[in-house]
Amino acid sequence: MSLITAVREASPISRSIAPTLPPVSRVHLDLLQFDFLRATELAALSCSRWIGRGEKNAADAAAVDAIRAVFDGMEMRGEIIIGEGIKDDAPGLFQGEKVGKWGHGTPRVDIAIDPLDGTTNLSKGLPNAISCIAAAIRHDENIPALQLVPSFYMRKLAYPAAMETACRNDPSLRPDIDAPFSEVIAQTARALKKKPHEVVVMCLDRPRNQAIIEGAREAGATLRLIADGDILAALAPAVASSGIDLYAGIGGGPEAVLAAVGLRCLGGEMLGRMWTRDPAELAELQADGWGERLHRVYHAEDLARGHDMLFVASGISDSSLLRGICRDGANATTHSVLMRPQAPAVRYVQSAHHETPATTTGTSVAEQRRFDRPAVCATNGKRSPLRETSDARGAAFTGIVLVGAPGSGKGTIGKILNRIDGFAHISSGDVIRQSMAEKLLDVDGQTTLAQGGFICDAQLWRLFDSHLASLLQHDKTFGYSKQLVLDGVPRTRAQVDELAKRVDVRAILYFECNNLDVLRERLSHRSLVEGRIDDGVQEVMQNRFRLFEEETAPLLEAYPASMVHRIDATLRPAHVLADVLAQINRLG
């Protein structure tokens, strides 16, 4: 991919002059900044093929793969402080994950990342989708430069540099995040020397933000509601051309850290406080030691410490900050912004790309690399090509089986493993739901599923075999380059023998969770997040738990005890993933 870059520097932003940095730190960022830029450009190119196609997880995965491919070659000791994937139940770069070469003497870099901010917008072909990264040099190994935000949501109030300057001159103008929003608008109007009806407010259109929406309307302010794109929205008040004076409301917690870095670069300010969805999340965070910090009001400088940092974003679809991807045959143009607090300018970068077949066909960078090397299992980087056929039974595939009660988290882990070269996750639930969408499942099967039951074996194997055939048609090497990660099959003792005709099962990973309250809570949350209404119906839940105990759990006895490995599914997803990878490494 050839790259021609034009850089346009905007006028200096009005802000205080940053202290002089240690020369070595500035050199580090000077060397790394264009690698981070290249990562967001490739992410934007990779997922832009999914614009308007309704496949937000596929677009997100393409962006993640592109960024990971760049990170692998960067001279840094990077750690993901704010990531995604587990939060969104999608493949991602996860909190605590180490990235970069980790060579001796390379800089320690904390990273906050959102490979695709505005997933819903992109899936519907709407504006305001970007790929963005915030990074900061960590000078003290024990003190992160970026603040971890453990809550799913955070209440935010972002405003421009002009208002922050006015607040310093007149403390009575400083907004209170807990004050009635009509009062905040009145303060903003005085600080910006406007009338209340001239103040423009941006807010996520969510029921949880109804008080903000009503307060803006009560004050007579202009209100702009958005469906998605929390990071861009928080940056908008600090961008003069956006026409936005305030961003307010409850949005993503991790996204607040990326916005904080961007606002520090632009000279704006943000107030934020963690906001819990329900008593269960509150209790969990308190148990994890967050306690009083849940009530703390964070400023941008609390979320992003120091001055040795950068913010970079590339547009996917058009926004007030950046144009989206422009295509002309095999050529594409990306539009990006690169900012640093100590720099005298905000750099707008326009790059011309000649796309390779990988990008032209919509295949992500990491996916394309799979065709150029043998499959690599999770064995500390050792290459372990899989067999094309297995044993005397003639199974054409090899694989591992994930077994666990509904809500045990096996689906989440399966999706993560799917992003590792050499593994292919097959969820019977996903296959069945796809068949329902395509009207391939009869009425009896649909009724049984709605009640929490299993479809008949004949239907299951017809759908399973059809799915395998489609995978083989798409990738002729699939039979010997991938190890299957099976989730939801087998579900009964009778299905064990039938599966053996198709797959040589190497191991069973049993996701053990005996706490029904935990399982119910997870299913209820999934029903809200994914719109799977049946997950939230108590009768359906109970039937699924009963079927698991009566039909699925006994199938563990069909396999030798040495093949069954227990995973504590009550732990946090990151810990469960670590245990699963450790078991796979032991298996070789």
NORVEN-V714469 format. One record per residue. N is the residue number from 0. SS is DSSP state (h for helix, s for strand, l for the rest). D_LAST is the distance of its C-alpha to the last C-alpha in Angstrom with 2 decimals. Layout:
BEGIN
n: <N;N>
ss: <SS;SS>
d_last: <D_LAST;D_LAST>
END
This chain:
BEGIN
n: <0;1;2;3;4;5;6;7;8;9;10;11;12;13;14;15;16;17;18;19;20;21;22;23;24;25;26;27;28;29;30;31;32;33;34;35;36;37;38;39;40;41;42;43;44;45;46;47;48;49;50;51;52;53;54;55;56;57;58;59;60;61;62;63;64;65;66;67;68;69;70;71;72;73;74;75;76;77;78;79;80;81;82;83;84;85;86;87;88;89;90;91;92;93;94;95;96;97;98;99;100;101;102;103;104;105;106;107;108;109;110;111;112;113;114;115;116;117;118;119;120;121;122;123;124;125;126;127;128;129;130;131;132;133;134;135;136;137;138;139;140;141;142;143;144;145;146;147;148;149;150;151;152;153;154;155;156;157;158;159;160;161;162;163;164;165;166;167;168;169;170;171;172;173;174;175;176;177;178;179;180;181;182;183;184;185;186;187;188;189;190;191;192;193;194;195;196;197;198;199;200;201;202;203;204;205;206;207;208;209;210;211;212;213;214;215;216;217;218;219;220;221;222;223;224;225;226;227;228;229;230;231;232;233;234;235;236;237;238;239;240;241;242;243;244;245;246;247;248;249;250;251;252;253;254;255;256;257;258;259;260;261;262;263;264;265;266;267;268;269;270;271;272;273;274;275;276;277;278;279;280;281;282;283;284;285;286;287;288;289;290;291;292;293;294;295;296;297;298;299;300;301;302;303;304;305;306;307;308;309;310;311;312;313;314;315;316;317;318;319;320;321;322;323;324;325;326;327;328;329;330;331;332;333;334;335;336;337;338;339;340;341;342;343;344;345;346;347;348;349;350;351;352;353;354;355;356;357;358;359;360;361;362;363;364;365;366;367;368;369;370;371;372;373;374;375;376;377;378;379;380;381;382;383;384;385;386;387;388;389;390;391;392;393;394;395;396;397;398;399;400;401;402;403;404;405;406;407;408;409;410;411;412;413;414;415;416;417;418;419;420;421;422;423;424;425;426;427;428;429;430;431;432;433;434;435;436;437;438;439;440;441;442;443;444;445;446;447;448;449;450;451;452;453;454;455;456;457;458;459;460;461;462;463;464;465;466;467;468;469;470;471;472;473;474;475;476;477;478;479;480;481;482;483;484;485;486;487;488;489;490;491;492;493;494;495;496;497;498;499;500;501;502;503;504;505;506;507;508;509;510;511;512;513;514;515;516;517;518;519;520;521;522;523;524;525;526;527;528;529;530;531;532;533;534;535;536;537;538;539;540;541;542;543;544;545;546;547;548;549;550;551;552;553;554;555;556;557;558;559;560;561;562;563;564;565;566;567;568;569;570;571;572;573;574;575;576;577;578;579;580;581;582;583;584;585;586;587>
ss: <l;l;s;s;s;s;s;s;s;l;l;l;l;l;l;l;l;l;l;l;l;l;h;h;h;h;h;h;h;h;h;h;h;h;h;h;h;h;h;h;h;h;h;h;h;h;h;h;l;l;l;l;l;l;l;h;h;h;h;h;h;h;h;h;h;h;h;h;h;h;h;l;l;l;l;l;s;s;s;s;s;s;l;l;l;l;l;l;l;l;l;l;l;l;l;l;l;s;s;l;l;l;l;l;l;l;l;s;s;s;s;s;s;s;s;s;s;l;h;h;h;h;h;l;l;l;l;l;s;s;s;s;s;s;s;s;s;l;l;s;l;l;s;l;l;s;l;l;l;l;l;l;s;s;s;s;s;s;s;l;h;h;h;h;h;h;h;h;h;l;h;h;h;l;l;l;l;l;l;l;h;h;h;h;h;h;h;h;h;h;h;l;l;l;l;h;h;h;l;s;s;s;s;s;l;l;h;h;h;h;h;h;h;h;h;h;h;h;h;l;l;s;s;s;s;s;l;l;l;h;h;h;h;h;h;h;l;l;l;h;h;h;l;l;l;s;s;s;s;s;s;s;h;h;h;h;h;h;h;h;h;h;h;h;h;h;l;l;s;s;s;s;s;s;s;l;l;l;h;h;h;h;h;h;h;h;h;l;l;l;h;h;h;h;h;l;l;s;s;h;h;h;h;s;l;l;l;l;s;s;s;s;s;s;s;s;s;l;l;l;l;l;l;l;l;s;s;s;l;l;s;s;s;s;s;s;s;s;s;l;l;l;l;l;l;l;s;s;s;s;s;s;s;s;l;l;h;h;h;h;l;l;l;l;h;h;h;h;h;h;h;h;l;l;l;l;l;l;l;l;l;l;l;l;l;l;l;l;l;l;l;l;l;l;l;l;s;s;s;s;s;s;s;s;l;l;l;l;l;h;h;h;h;h;h;h;h;l;l;l;l;l;s;s;s;s;s;h;h;h;h;h;h;h;h;h;h;l;l;l;l;l;h;h;h;h;h;h;h;h;l;l;l;l;l;l;h;h;h;h;h;h;h;h;h;h;h;h;h;h;h;h;h;h;l;l;l;h;h;h;h;l;s;s;s;s;s;l;l;l;l;l;h;h;h;h;h;h;h;h;l;l;s;s;s;s;s;s;s;s;s;s;l;l;l;h;h;h;h;h;h;h;h;h;h;h;h;h;h;h;l;l;h;h;h;h;l;h;h;h;h;h;h;h;h;h;h;h;h;h;h;h;h;h;h;h;h;h;l;l;h;h;h;s;s;s;s;s;l;l;l;l;h;h;h;h;h;h;h;h;h;h;h;h;h;h;h;l>
d_last: <35.70;38.95;40.29;43.91;44.57;47.87;48.21;50.99;51.76;53.39;56.25;55.34;54.58;57.00;55.21;55.58;54.65;51.35;51.51;50.80;47.10;45.70;45.63;42.02;40.88;42.90;41.49;37.91;38.71;40.79;37.79;35.32;37.64;37.49;33.68;33.85;36.59;34.55;31.71;34.16;35.87;32.75;31.84;35.39;35.29;31.96;33.03;36.72;36.09;35.58;39.00;40.87;38.26;37.54;33.75;33.39;29.67;28.98;31.26;29.63;26.13;27.64;29.22;26.08;24.14;27.12;27.44;23.80;24.07;27.14;25.83;22.92;25.66;28.10;29.27;29.04;27.26;27.25;26.55;27.06;29.82;30.90;28.36;27.95;25.61;25.31;29.10;29.62;26.80;25.79;23.08;23.98;23.81;23.72;25.77;24.28;21.83;22.08;23.12;24.59;23.81;24.67;26.50;28.96;32.32;31.34;32.93;31.50;31.80;31.78;31.26;32.51;31.59;32.60;31.26;33.74;36.66;38.75;36.21;38.86;41.42;39.24;38.35;42.11;43.21;44.99;45.60;43.96;40.30;38.81;35.59;35.98;34.49;36.09;35.06;36.61;36.37;35.57;37.96;37.13;33.47;34.35;36.36;34.78;37.06;36.32;36.89;34.23;35.84;34.04;36.49;36.00;39.55;42.10;45.84;46.97;50.20;50.13;53.32;54.55;55.55;59.24;58.92;57.07;59.91;62.49;60.78;60.97;64.66;65.35;62.93;64.55;62.81;59.30;57.66;56.41;53.23;54.64;58.11;59.32;58.14;61.71;62.48;59.54;60.95;64.40;63.04;61.16;64.35;66.34;63.77;63.50;67.25;66.78;68.10;65.73;65.85;64.75;61.49;58.48;55.58;52.12;50.11;47.17;48.65;47.17;48.98;47.85;49.93;53.12;55.02;54.42;55.52;58.64;59.49;59.35;61.59;63.95;64.41;65.03;62.19;60.56;57.21;54.34;51.65;48.24;45.48;42.50;41.76;42.06;41.43;44.04;46.47;46.28;46.86;49.78;52.52;51.88;52.24;55.99;55.74;53.86;57.02;55.12;56.51;54.20;50.77;50.58;48.59;45.36;42.32;38.68;38.01;35.31;37.46;40.22;38.48;38.22;41.85;42.89;41.68;43.48;46.61;46.68;46.62;49.38;51.47;51.26;50.50;48.60;48.85;45.98;45.21;42.23;43.01;41.24;41.09;41.77;42.20;38.56;37.37;40.19;39.24;35.57;36.59;39.15;36.65;34.41;37.42;38.88;42.15;45.13;43.19;43.11;46.86;46.85;48.09;45.97;47.47;45.69;45.71;44.04;41.10;40.89;42.08;43.64;44.64;41.79;40.09;40.05;39.87;39.02;39.14;39.34;41.26;39.81;42.90;46.27;47.11;49.93;47.87;46.20;46.63;43.76;42.17;44.88;43.98;45.98;44.18;41.34;42.67;41.95;43.39;41.74;43.79;42.39;43.73;42.76;44.32;44.45;46.82;48.39;48.89;52.43;51.32;48.92;47.45;47.23;45.10;45.52;43.04;43.31;40.14;39.90;36.97;34.36;33.43;30.36;32.76;35.45;33.37;32.09;28.49;27.10;26.19;22.45;22.48;24.42;21.91;19.32;21.67;21.83;18.32;15.18;12.84;10.54;7.69;7.83;5.99;9.50;10.88;9.08;9.84;7.73;10.67;10.64;13.15;16.65;17.50;15.91;17.89;21.64;22.37;22.08;19.84;19.52;16.57;13.13;12.48;12.14;15.53;17.08;20.01;22.70;26.44;28.22;28.00;24.80;23.28;20.52;22.21;22.23;18.50;17.92;20.21;18.44;15.03;17.23;18.08;14.62;14.38;12.55;13.26;16.59;18.10;20.69;23.06;25.59;27.99;27.93;28.40;31.26;32.92;32.85;34.49;37.12;37.87;38.37;40.47;38.31;38.18;41.33;43.45;42.42;38.73;39.60;41.81;39.18;36.65;39.37;39.89;36.24;35.65;33.31;34.42;34.88;32.05;33.85;33.98;30.37;29.06;31.63;30.43;26.70;27.31;29.56;27.01;24.36;27.15;28.09;24.59;24.60;28.12;27.24;24.24;24.41;20.87;19.50;18.57;16.02;15.21;14.24;12.03;14.63;14.84;17.77;20.29;23.42;22.72;23.07;25.81;27.50;26.92;28.61;26.20;23.21;24.56;25.60;22.22;20.72;23.08;21.47;17.79;15.29;13.94;10.44;11.09;14.18;14.50;18.11;20.00;22.61;25.99;29.12;31.52;33.36;35.26;32.15;31.02;34.58;34.84;31.68;32.92;36.36;35.07;33.05;36.23;38.12;35.65;34.56;37.84;36.34;39.51;38.37;35.79;38.79;40.81;40.78;41.52;38.64;36.26;37.53;37.13;33.50;32.77;34.68;32.82;29.46;30.66;32.39;30.24;26.67;25.84;26.77;24.20;21.52;23.28;22.62;18.96;18.01;17.88;14.47;13.14;15.14;14.11;17.15;17.52;20.93;22.36;25.58;24.21;24.79;22.55;21.17;20.15;18.64;16.58;15.38;14.44;12.57;10.52;9.96;8.80;6.35;5.09;5.40;3.81;0.00>
END
